[in-house]
Amino acid sequence: MSTLRDLVEEHTALRRGDIDHLHRIAGEWQLLSDLSFADLLLWVPVDDEGGFLCVAQVRPTTAPTAYQDDQVGRIVGGPEVAHLDIAYREGRIWREGDPVWYGDTPARHEAIPVRLRSADGEGGEVIAVVGRDTNLSTARTPSQLELNYLTTADDLAQMTSDGTFPPRRHPGETTSAPRVGDGLVRLDAGGKVTYASPNAQSAYRRMGFAAHLVGEDLSVLIKRLADDPLEGTDAANRVLASLRGEAPARKEVDARGATVLHRALPLMPAGVPIGSLVLVRDITEVRRRDRALITKDATIREIHHRVKNNLQTVAALLRLQARRVGIPAARAALEESVRRVASIALVHETLSMSSDEAVEFDGIVDKVAGAATEVASTEVSVRMRREGSFGVLPAEIATSLVMVLNELLLNAAEHGFDGDGDRAGEPEVVVAVHRFRKQLHVTVADNGRGLPPDFDADKGGRLGLQIVKALATGELRGTIELRNRAEGGTEAVLVVPLGKGRTSDA
C-alpha cells in the first residue's frame, strides 16, 4: 500500500508544505477520531470533475467503525462525495444530510475542510477534506463523558478548518500520547476544570488529590501537588500557555510516588480562546520499570567493571610471578597466561561502558592486534591490519572470540615468519571479516612461510591452538580450519553462527 506522501504526490500538485501539514493531521487525528466516536478519512481532490482520493484513514478506539474495509487509495466521485465537494469549495464544515448506509451499517456523514495557515498566521486555502463518518448502529442517549467528548471534538474540528489544529510537534516528541482514554480534563478560559473523565480523576487521586476536579484551577493544583516546586511551576506554566493559544510540550509531574504525563492543547475555534484540553496519563508503573532497568543496567556494568579489575589483578600477579621464575619455559607459559587474561579483561572493560550486553568489537580486535605485535617474540617487525567490520557482538560471543583471535594473531606473528627476510612484501597479518547468512566469517591470514608439511591441528600441537579449537567448536559453536594459502603463508578460517540458538548452517 502506498504511503500518504506517495499518493498525494502521484495524484495531486500539492506543495511540500501542504503535504507536511497533511502528515501532521494524520499524526494527531486519532485524538479527534476518539473524541468524535467516528472514522476519519482524509480526502484530496484529484480532478476538476469533483473526484476525491482517500489518502489516509483512522478508526476510533471508543466506538465501532463505520468501515470494515480499508478505504485508502480509493477514488470516488459524483453524488457519493457531494458533501466533500461542498466543504472543499465553500471552506466550511458540512453537517447536513440524511444518514447513509454502508452494507448493513447506517452512518452519518460530515466533512471538515483542512486549511494550512500562511506564514503571517492568516487562514490559507483549503488543501484537503477530512470526512467524519459515524456508525449509527449503536446510537443511544449520550452520557456526560460522551457529550464532553463530542463538544471538544467539534472545537478541534473547527480548529482544523481554521488551520490552527494540529499544532506543530515539538523536537523529540515522537507520538501524540497521552490519548483520550488515558484521561481528559477540559478547562474554561480562566483555567478552571469544567469536566474530568474518570481516568483523569484517578490519575490525580494517585497524585494525592482526593476531591473532585471540577471547579479547581488546574495550574494552581498542579503546582501545589508536585513534589518538586520547579517542576510544578513549569507544568503549571504550560497549562497557562495553552489558555493563551499556545501548544506547549508534554510534561511529566511527580507527586507522592506517582508520575503523571500532561499534554495541554489550546481550544480556540474561530480563533477565539475558550479554554484548553489537558490529556493526562498515569505512567507511574512505566517509570518504575524504567528505573528498575536503569538500576539493573548500572549493576551489570559495575559487575563487568569489577570483573575487569579482578582480571587485571590476576594478570599483574602472574606477571610478577613470571619475573621470579628462573625456568624459561615456565616464564613463557606465565607470560602467555598474562596475555590471555588481559584479552578477556578488554571485553569486560568495554561491557562496563555499554548500556547492554553487547560490544563494538572492532576496537577490541584493534587493541588485541596492537598488543600482539608488541609482545610477539619475533626477529622481524610484523604489521597487522583489519579488513571489514565485526560490528556489535553479544558478550557471550565476544569473550570467546577475543581469546581465539588473540591466539591466532600471536601464533601468526611468532611462528609465521622465520626472520630471513626472503618473502614477497612486508611481513603482514590481516584479519578479514564479513557477515553472511547470520554467520560471522573471520579469516586471519599472514604472508609468512606457511604450515610445516607434517602439520596436523587434530594431533597434539601447541596449547594456543588447542585453546583455539576448543573455543571455536565449543563456546562459539562454529568451525575453524587452518591451511596454507595459494599465494604463500597461512590462513585460519573461522565461521561463527550469530542467529537465534546459534546453530551453524554450514
C-alpha positions, 0 to 999 in steps of 0.5 A: 500500500502506498504511503500518504506522501506517495499518493498525494504526490502521484495524484495531486500538485500539492506543495511540500508544505501542504503535504507536511501539514497533511502528515501532521493531521494524520499524526494527531487525528486519532485524538479527534477520531476518539473524541468524535466516536467516528472514522476519519478519512482524509480526502484530496481532490484529484480532478476538476470533475469533483473526484476525491482520493482517500489518502489516509484513514483512522478508526476510533478506539471508543466506538465501532467503525463505520468501515470494515474495509480499508478505504485508502487509495480509493477514488470516488466521485459524483453524488457519493462525495457531494458533501466533500465537494461542498466543504472543499469549495465553500471552506466550511464544515458540512453537517447536513444530510440524511444518514447513509448506509454502508452494507448493513451499517447506517452512518452519518456523514460530515466533512471538515475542510483542512486549511494550512495557515500562511506564514503571517498566521492568516487562514490559507486555502483549503488543501484537503477534506477530512470526512467524519463518518459515524456508525449509527448502529449503536446510537443511544442517549449520550452520557456526560463523558460522551457529550464532553467528548463530542463538544471538544471534538467539534472545537478541534474540528473547527480548529482544523478548518481554521488551520490552527489544529494540529499544532506543530510537534515539538523536537523529540516528541515522537507520538501524540500520547497521552490519548483520550482514554488515558484521561481528559480534563477540559478547562474554561478560559480562566483555567478552571476544570469544567469536566474530568473523565474518570481516568483523569480523576484517578490519575490525580487521586494517585497524585494525592488529590482526593476531591473532585476536579471540577471547579479547581484551577488546574495550574494552581493544583498542579503546582501545589501537588508536585513534589518538586516546586520547579517542576510544578511551576513549569507544568503549571506554566504550560497549562497557562500557555495553552489558555493563551493559544499556545501548544506547549510540550508534554510534561511529566509531574511527580507527586507522592510516588506517582508520575503523571504525563500532561499534554495541554492543547489550546481550544480556540475555534474561530480563533477565539480562546475558550479554554484548553484540553489537558490529556493526562496519563498515569505512567507511574508503573512505566517509570518504575520499570524504567528505573528498575532497568536503569538500576539493573543496567548500572549493576551489570556494568559495575559487575563487568567493571569489577570483573575487569579489575579482578582480571587485571589483578590476576594478570599483574600477579602472574606477571610478577610471578613470571619475573621470579621464575628462573625456568624459561619455559615456565616464564613463557607459559606465565607470560602467555597466561598474562596475555590471555587474561588481559584479552578477556579483561578488554571485553569486560572493560568495554561491557562496563561502558555499554548500556547492554550486553553487547560490544563494538568489537572492532576496537577490541580486535584493534587493541588485541592486534596492537598488543600482539605485535608488541609482545610477539617474540619475533626477529622481524617487525610484523604489521597487522591490519583489519579488513571489514567490520565485526560490528556489535557482538553479544558478550557471550560471543565476544569473550570467546572470540577475543581469546581465539583471535588473540591466539591466532594473531600471536601464533601468526606473528611468532611462528609465521615468519622465520626472520630471513627476510626472503618473502614477497612484501612486508611481513603482514597479518590481516584479519578479514571479516564479513557477515553472511547468512547470520554467520560471522566469517573471520579469516586471519591470514599472514604472508609468512612461510606457511604450515610445516608439511607434517602439520596436523591441528587434530594431533597434539600441537601447541596449547594456543591452538588447542585453546583455539579449537576448543573455543571455536567448536565449543563456546562459539559453536562454529568451525575453524580450519587452518591451511596454507594459502595459494599465494604463500603463508597461512590462513585460519578460517573461522565461521561463527553462527550469530542467529537465534540458538546459534546453530551453524548452517554450514 
